Amino acid sequence: MSRILIIDDDLAIRSMLADWLSEKYETDTAEDGYKGLEKLKERVFDLVISDINMPGINGFETIRRVRAEHPGVKTALITDYDVDTYIKMALEEDITNIIVKTSPFNVEELFWTVDNLIDQSRVFGLSNYLGEGSGLAEDRIRSSRQMDEV
């Protein structure tokens, strides 16, 4: 079973995420980046989800340290602030996964993101994003002339 570490200074959010994700994954929580990094020294996690705005070290710095000290661990940020504010910073840090704390919270999107991070074989390929029976057709194009035909 994959292990997920949830780092968030809001107890209600930490508990809610851990409760939902524990249906499918082993979860642990930490109230700030420093405590999260300590837990990573004690055990192995497959994914770290960190809030962006926290006292002490923010989510970007937490993820930076996780990647430096534990390079195999997958990472995602979570925030209830306007994601557009963080897009430039996320791109600079090569962070492509930001989960938004919406109201009501989109649990389906949370699981979709987490499942794809844990099992990255599901991330690539159009068939992973289409529903069953959508009639996806595949063609292999070997030349520009073939493109017009297809």
Buried (B, 14 or more C-beta within 10 A) or exposed (E): EBBBBBBBBBEEBBEBBBEBBEEBBBBBBBBBBBBBBEBBEEEEBBBBBBBBEBEEBBBBBBBBBBBEEBEEBBBBBBBBEEBEEBEEBBEEBEBEBBBBBEEEBBEEEBBBBBBBBBEEEBEEEEEEEEEEEEEEEEEEEEEEEEEEEE
